[in-house]
């Protein structure tokens, strides 16, 4: 069953909201309990904080562009935002999940899961042609 334009807008907003909410939880915990997280030596809380403020506007832009009818641009912003949320998996390049507290693993899984759902939805929209005829 195809989603109506309103249904797609609501679903996109919900998925972007999920990504934002899970990233807020993860980044806030990462900053507050920085020493508990596996991080490369060059990373500090200020850089973590700065990256959240860099990536979040991509999610806001995705929704704003979608609402303006700029479907292709919204697609690009959605993919970029999801990709930046998936960087959370980089923690596992520094330490395996079994060496991390359960709460940290939960935040990582929630953020990555929300990003994967956003990518899946964007792919579905792209395959369905929801972005065809978009001016941008």
C-alpha positions as CSV (number, residue, x, y, z in Angstrom):
1,X,0.0,0.0,0.0
2,X,1.4,3.4,-1.0
3,X,1.7,6.1,1.5
4,X,-0.1,9.4,0.9
5,X,1.9,12.6,0.8
6,X,0.7,13.5,4.3
7,X,1.6,10.0,5.6
8,X,5.1,10.3,4.1
9,X,5.5,13.7,5.7
10,X,4.4,12.5,9.1
11,X,6.6,9.3,8.9
12,X,9.6,11.4,7.8
13,X,9.0,13.8,10.8
14,X,8.7,10.9,13.2
15,X,11.9,9.2,11.9
16,X,13.9,12.4,12.0
17,X,12.5,13.0,15.5
18,X,13.6,9.5,16.5
19,X,17.1,10.2,15.2
20,X,17.2,13.5,17.0
21,X,15.9,12.1,20.3
22,X,18.3,9.2,20.3
23,X,21.3,11.4,19.4
24,X,20.4,13.8,22.2
25,X,20.4,10.9,24.7
26,X,23.6,9.4,23.4
27,X,25.5,12.7,23.0
28,X,24.4,14.0,26.4
29,X,25.5,10.8,28.1
30,X,28.7,10.8,26.1
31,X,29.6,14.3,27.3
32,X,28.5,13.8,30.9
33,X,30.2,10.4,31.2
34,X,33.0,11.0,28.7
35,X,35.6,8.8,30.5
36,X,33.2,5.8,30.3
37,X,33.1,5.9,26.5
38,X,35.7,4.4,24.3
39,X,37.1,7.3,22.3
40,X,40.2,7.8,20.2
41,X,42.8,9.9,21.9
42,X,42.2,13.0,19.8
43,X,38.5,13.3,20.8
44,X,37.3,15.4,23.7
45,X,33.9,16.4,25.0
46,X,34.0,19.8,23.2
47,X,34.4,18.0,19.8
48,X,31.7,15.6,20.6
49,X,29.4,18.5,21.5
50,X,30.4,20.4,18.3
51,X,29.7,17.5,16.1
52,X,26.1,17.2,17.4
53,X,25.6,20.8,16.6
54,X,27.0,20.2,13.1
55,X,24.9,17.2,12.3
56,X,21.5,18.1,13.7
57,X,20.8,20.9,11.2
58,X,20.9,18.2,8.5
59,X,17.9,16.6,10.0
60,X,16.1,19.9,10.4
61,X,16.9,20.7,6.8
62,X,15.6,17.4,5.6
63,X,12.2,18.1,7.0
64,X,12.1,21.8,5.9
65,X,13.2,20.8,2.4
66,X,10.5,18.1,2.2
67,X,7.8,20.5,3.3
68,X,8.9,23.0,0.6
69,X,8.6,20.2,-2.0
70,X,12.4,20.0,-2.6
71,X,12.3,16.2,-2.5
72,X,15.8,15.4,-3.9
73,X,17.4,17.9,-1.5
74,X,15.4,16.4,1.3
75,X,16.6,12.9,0.3
76,X,20.3,14.1,0.3
77,X,19.9,15.8,3.7
78,X,18.1,12.6,5.1
79,X,20.9,10.3,4.0
80,X,23.6,12.7,5.3
81,X,21.9,13.0,8.7
82,X,21.4,9.2,8.9
83,X,25.1,8.6,8.0
84,X,26.3,11.0,10.7
85,X,24.1,9.3,13.2
86,X,25.6,5.9,12.1
87,X,29.0,7.2,13.1
88,X,28.0,6.2,16.6
89,X,29.0,2.7,15.6
90,X,32.6,4.0,15.6
91,X,32.7,3.4,19.4
92,X,33.0,-0.3,18.5
93,X,36.1,0.4,16.5
94,X,37.8,1.5,19.8
95,X,36.2,-1.1,22.1
96,X,34.0,-4.2,21.6
97,X,30.4,-4.0,22.9
98,X,31.1,-6.6,25.7
99,X,33.6,-4.2,27.3
100,X,31.1,-1.3,27.5
101,X,28.4,-0.7,30.1
102,X,24.9,-1.8,29.0
103,X,23.6,1.8,29.0
104,X,26.2,2.9,26.5
105,X,25.4,-0.1,24.3
106,X,21.7,0.8,24.5
107,X,22.3,4.4,23.4
108,X,24.6,3.2,20.5
109,X,22.0,0.7,19.4
110,X,19.1,3.1,19.7
111,X,20.8,5.8,17.7
112,X,22.1,3.5,15.0
113,X,18.7,1.8,14.8
114,X,16.9,5.1,14.3
115,X,19.4,6.0,11.6
116,X,18.9,2.7,9.8
117,X,15.1,3.2,9.9
118,X,15.5,6.6,8.4
119,X,17.7,5.2,5.6
120,X,15.2,2.4,4.9
121,X,12.4,5.0,4.7
122,X,14.4,7.3,2.4
123,X,15.2,4.3,0.1
124,X,11.6,3.3,0.1
125,X,10.6,6.9,-1.0
126,X,13.3,6.9,-3.6
127,X,12.2,3.6,-5.1
128,X,8.5,4.7,-5.0
129,X,9.5,7.8,-7.0
130,X,8.4,10.2,-4.3
131,X,11.3,12.4,-5.3
132,X,10.6,12.5,-9.0
133,X,9.7,15.8,-10.4
134,X,11.2,17.6,-7.5
135,X,12.7,21.0,-8.5
136,X,15.7,20.5,-6.2
